[in-house]
Amino acid sequence: MDAIILAGGLGTRLRSVVNEVPKCMAPVCGRPFLHYLLRYVSQFKEIDHVILSVGYLRECIFEWMKGQDLPFDVSYAIEETPLGTGGGIKLALQQVRSNQAVILNGDTLFNVDLSELAKRGRESAQAITIALKEMEHFDRYGTVSLSSDSVIERFNEKQPCEKGLINGGIYFIDLERFPLDRFPDKGSFEKEVLEASVSSKILSGYISDGYFIDIGIPSDYRKANVDFQELFD
């Protein structure tokens, strides 16, 4: 199975604490955040090919990757101009070796069992399965509404929320059921693919209680530097 890591983020909101590197290369406990993502992905033996979708300041990713010994092949999908998450995913999907892929955000670590996510996705009647995280007391994320049989019914706007399911930024996609031509060449995967597909009932949700951190803002980036001291030895 292929895995795609979206590693081309500009990191605009992080620039007050991290500058001159893409978000995935932000140092956490002395190592780039990408180190932890690759370590996480390497747990899943069925993933034999990882595609890094890169753009902004990609040279520092290339240089760092030269020194990595990884249990899978690595390819690069290079955005010469920003394509958004939708265009970046479409570009990367052109390099997959199978009809199935998991997609991860390069600034988020969500400890989902990717093998189980893929299994659920294969068994599901839906084309795309989204890993969901239940959270409490938040206003940074929109929520996801699920039917009793785990079909996604609605994506709700961000607002203060006592408890709810959020999109954890990890996806399983079956390209036989959702082919490449349905992705935008440029634009938002979340809006132009996910939100646009709700009425077609082709999205399912997989709830995981795994550790979740999104380093996209300074406060959570600082939290990762504390948490990872215990999570990773």
N, C-alpha and C positions, 0 to 999 in steps of 0.2 A: 504494500500500500504506500502511496505517496503522501507526504506531508508538505504543506506550504506554510511558511512563516512570513508574515507581512512585516518587513524590516525596513521600510522606506519612510517611516514617519518623520515629520519635521521637528517634533518635540518643542513646539512653540511655547507651551505652558510651562515647560521645564527649564527654559533658558535662564531663569534667575538662579538656578542651582547647578545646572549642567549645560555646558556650551560646547560648541564645535564638534559634537558627535551626534549621530542619529539616536533616537530614543533607545533602540535595542542595545546600544553600546554604552549606555549610562552605567557608570561603575556602581556596583552594589557589593559591599564587603570586599572590595579590592578586585572584583572581576566584572566584566561586562554582563549586563542583564541577559544577553544572548547566551552566555555560557550556561546559565541555569535552564533556559528554555531547551537548549540542545541536550543537556543532561537529562531533563525530563523526558524528551521525545525518545531518547536512546533506550529507555526502559521497555519500549514496545517493539518486540522483535519483528513483528510483521511490517514495520516501517523500514523500508530498505532504500528510500530515496527522499531527500529533503530538498525542496526548492526555496531559496531565499529570494523574496521579492524585494529588491533594493532600488534606491534612487538617491535621495539626499545624502551627501557625504559618504557614498558607498565605498570609497577607497579605503577608509579605515576598517570597514567590515572585511574587505578582501584581504587586507594585510594581516588582521588578527586571525582570520580563518586559516591562513597558511600554516599556523602552528598547531592546529587542532587535529587530534586523532579520533575519528568518529566511526561508529559501526555501520554507517550508511553512506551512500553516495550523496554528494551535494552538487546542486546546479544553481544557477542564478537567473532570475528574470529581471532584466534591467529596465527601469523606467527612465527614459531620457528626459521626459517632462512628466510632472505629476499627473497620475491617471485616476486618483481616488482609489478607495478600497475595491470598488467594482472593477475598474479597469486593471488594477494591479493583480487581482485574483484571476481575471480572464487571461492576462498575459502569462501568469505562472502556470495556469492550467494547460496551456499549450505544450508544456514540457512533461506532463504526467505520463507515466508508463502504463497506467491501468485506467479503468473507468471509475475509480473511487479515490477520494482524497480527503484528508482532514486538513482544516485550515485553522491557523492560530495567529493571534495578534502578537506582534513583536514587542509590545509594551505591557503584556498581561501574562501572568502565570496563574493558571487555574488547574489544580491537580485533579484532573478528570482521568478516569481509566479510558484511554483512547481505544483500546481493544473492545471494551464493552460498548463505548459510543458507536463504534463502527458496526458491531454486531447488532445493536438496536436499529441502526440506520438501514442495514441490509434486510432486517426482518420487517421493517416498517413499510407501509404502503406509500410513505411520503418520500420525496426526492432529496430533501435537505433536513438533517437533524441538527438541532442547536443545543449545545450544552447550557443549562440554566443553573443559576445559583440563587438559593433563597437567602435574602438579606433582611436585616432589621434596621430601622431608624436611619434612613438615607434620603438624599435628595439629588444625588449626582447622576443617577441612572433612571431611565425609563423602565417600566415593568412589562412583563409578558403574561398574557392570559391564555390558559390552556383549557382544552375540553377534557372530559373525563377519560378519553382514550388518547390523551397526550398530543392532540393536534393543536397547533398554535392558532388561536382565534383572533388575537389582537396584540398590537404593540402600543403601549400606552406612553404618553408624553412624560417627561421628567416632572416630578413634583414631590414635595415632602411625603414620605411614605413610612408608615410604621412597620410594615412587613410586606414582602413581595418577591417574585421571581424576576431576576434580571438576565439579560443576554450576557453570557460569560465570555463571548468572543471566540468560541471554538465550534467549528462546524464540520459535519460529515456530509459530503456531497456525492451523489451517484450520478455520473455524467450520462448514463444511459437514460435516466429519467429526467434530467435537467441538463440538456446539452449546452455546449459552449456558446452557441449563437444567441442564447437567452441572457447572456451577461453583457453589460454595457462596455463599450470600448473605453469610456471615461465616465466616472461618476461614483456614486455611493452604493456599495453593496447592500448596506442596511436599508436604504430607502428604495433603490431602483430594482433590487432583487427581492429582499426579504419582505418589506412592507407591501410591495406590489404583488406579492404572491399569496398573501394571507387569504384572499377570497377564493383562491384555487384549492385550498386545503392540502397543499403539498409540503407544508412545513410541520415537523414534529419537534417536541421538546424532550430532552433527557436531563433530569434533575440530578445534580451531584452536590454532595456536601463537602467536597474537597477544598483545600486552602485556596483562597483567591486574593490576588493583589493586582491592581492596575497602577503602574507607576507614572501615569500621565500627568499628575499634578504634584507639586513639591511635597505636600504633606504625606501622600501615600508613597512617594519615592523615599522619604526619610523613614517611613514605617518599614519598607522593604529592607532597608539597611539594618534595622533592628531585628526583624523577624528572621532574616536569612542566616543570622548568626546561630540560631537554634535549628533551623530547618535543614541547613546544609553544613556538613562538617568538612 
